[in-house]
Amino acid sequence: MNKAIVIGIAGGSGSGKTLVSRNILEDLGSDKVVILEQDSYYKELTHLPFEERIKVNFDHPDAFDMELLISHLKALIAGQPIEQPLYDFKIHSRKKETRRIAGSLIIILEGILILDDPHLRELMDIKVFVDTDADLRFIRRLKRDIIERGRSLESVIQQYTETVRPMHLEFVEPSKRYSDLIVPEGGYNWVAVDLLKTKIKALLREKGEIV
């Protein structure tokens, strides 16, 4: 089996990384593409009471179990299945069940800090940074956290000002320099997304895969 192609898609919270990833998945098909989310690899926090969990800085690199993520990515590249953790954002902890992911031709690794880690960067064939204005990112995050994660308006604003924005400036934004392609305006930049898909298809053809 040919070595899988790894596409890293980074960017700030609410930038449109997921939209770019799903666009590629829908175009190439789930038989060729698997998406691995960095968010699933937040460290296990069940040993902490809920009041302590909500104080954790989830936008710092130390919040992630990078060792497990890297080992799982290497396994997928080698064509081996993994049991990906499932994270419950409402309680800030992992669920008991996992998600089985099998090897695929293309692995999309998506997350805010994937380009910050040199070990992850070494495993990527294409590195993408989705670049979206801060005000749009905040509005999207606000809507998502309130609707999907049961947060209050006050808690979202507090988290954004205390950790999300400072960590974006310290870690996420500087990691942009490692990208091969910067996609302005997020997943709605269809020209950039189409260019990315064209490059992926070219890599598949080099491997003898029909696209």
C-alpha positions, 0 to 999 in steps of 0.5 A: 500500500502506498504511503498516505498523503497528509494534508495539514489544515491549520488556522485560528478558532472559527477560521473555516478549517472544517469547511475546507476539510469537508469540501475536500472530503466531498469532492474526493469521496470518503473512500479516499479521505479521512479527517483527523481532528486535533480537538479530539486529542485534548488531554484527559481531564476526568481527574479534575472537578468540573470547576477546575476543568473550565479553568484550563487553557485549551488554546495552549499547546500543552492542552493536547496529548501530542504524543498520542496524536503523533502515534495515531497519525503515524499509524494511519500513514502506515495503513493501520486503524486507530481508535480516535478519542471522542471529546465532549466539549460540554463537560471538558473531558473525553467520552468513554467511546472512541471512533475507529478510523482506518487507513486511507489515501489522504489524511486531513489533519485539522487543528489550531496548533498542528503547524506549531509542532515540528514533529507533526509538520515533518509528517505533512505533505502539504501544509495549509493555513486558513487565514480569516479576520479576527472579528469573523472568527470570534462571531463564528466561535460565539455562535458555535459555543452557545448553540453547540456547546451550551456555553453562555455569552459571558463565558465565551467572551471571557475565554476569548479575551483571556486565552483564545486571543492571547494564544492565537497571537503567541502560537497560532498566528506565528505558525502561519510561516510554516504553511505551503499555502495560505487560504484567505477568507477561510473555506469560502475562498473557492479559488484557493480551495480548488487549487488545493484540490488540484494539487492533491489530485496531482499527488494521487496521480503520481501514486497511480491512483485514479481521480 
